Amino acid sequence: MSKIFISYRRDDSPYASTAVYDRLVRSFGSNNLFKDVDTIPLGVNFKNYINKVISQCEIVLVLIGPLWLKVTDSEGLRRLFQPNDLVRLEIESAIEREIPIIPLLLSGVRMPTPKELPESISSLPFFQGMSLRPGPDMENDLNRLISSIRSILGQSEVLDAEKSKEPTPEMPSGLVNNVTSHTVISNAMELVAKDVSLKRVLCPLCSAHIFQKWPFGWDAHAAHSCNGLLEVESQYRIQEFKNRLAFLFQPKFGLHALRTTGTVDDKTVQPMLFRELKEGNARFGWSFRADLDLRHLSKQEPFTEEQRDILKKVRFLLDLKPGDYLIYINLPEQNLCSVGKVVGNYTYDAGLFLPAFDFAEDNRDFRHVIPVQFMGTFSRQDPRIPSALANKLKLRGSKWQVKEKMEFLEVLRLLITQK
């Protein structure tokens, strides 16, 4: 049976190894992969054990990150140059048995030169490898890796995960559609957004965190604690998390920018919000219960994860003052912008009744209200819009601040048509 061995250093690339392993499982099945030789049984000669495991594999993947050459032991000596170093033993065994090796270069690192390596593995740089880029490019790189592995193994030897002899546990009937408050969805990688929205979900990337109401709190978890990510900087970790789990996120109504969603019929919701705007009420979501009034919620420290997530998205409404402007993008229709001038302070009411919002209390949302004077609409694609302002109308974020006030007022004067 075909085997793929993943060699890595936990001090160098623990998250990358997990990402690679998870992706390969989907294509080859977990019984065709070997990872974590650190779990060598007690009392076993680890050198003989590694040689036995490697001898059963047909491909060895060597993950090389920024610290791969630099990791030291307790005496400050580089591990790679110690004869009993596990990573070194793995590579030596693969070279000795002439097993194909694919070096995977992480985070932009270069391939080590022969002079930088112990003599016993100095031929490693001559094995054709590839870069594994973080962020949105990672999936493309992994697909390329999988194609290469299939080519090496031969198509007849490839065992797809869905054909693997390893049984895949079946999801209990009703797990998704009839979730109780105690149920934790642990197979989110096999589901889609509508199956997990506002339910208890085990993080698919680290399996160490439970979201009480997915996706509330995902960005804080991604930025600071998810150990299944490759990136280090918070902002890139958040981007990587969102890219890898894009299929579990439903597009939702933003704050200044109205966006479509798979759970709500635009023909129903957009006209309602546009009508409210023309009547002087700029409404915003993230208010699916009656107890989410920002004036009270902001004073309830310490916050729950859900409260913190809601405040992060809509707390700016408390800072709006008369004379400010609100812009809705794609309202009342695609590529049109609707503008309201703030004439009062934030309020909270019963919101709008939305039958499709079955996750919301009494099917109501959009309770956050800013009193406005409706100014009219304009096309965000109009060539007369100054470039500095046009860039702000491209749905790059759910909220933003327009600092080009004179340009904005000129747009209002030239383009606004009352409807």
Secondary structure, DSSP 8 states (H G I E B T S, - for coil): ---EEEE--TTT-HHHHHHHHHHHHHHH-GGGEE--GGG--TTS-HHHHHHHHHHT-SEEEEEE-TTTTT-B-TTS-BGGGSTT-HHHHHHHHHHHTT--EEEEEETT-----GGGS-GGGTTGGGS--EEE--GGGHHHHHHHHHHHHHHHH-GGG---GGG-SS------TTTTTT--TT--B--GGGS-HHHHTTS-EE-TTTSS-EESSTTTTHHHHHHHT-TT-S--SHHHHHHHHHHHTGGG------SSB----TTS-HHHHHHHHHHHHHTTEEEE-S--STT--HHHHTTS-S--HHHHHHHHHHGGGGG--TT-EEEEET-SSTTEEEEEEE-S--EE---EE-TT-TTSGGGEE--EEEEEEEEEEEETT-TTS-HHHHGGGS--SS------HHHHHHHHHHH-B--
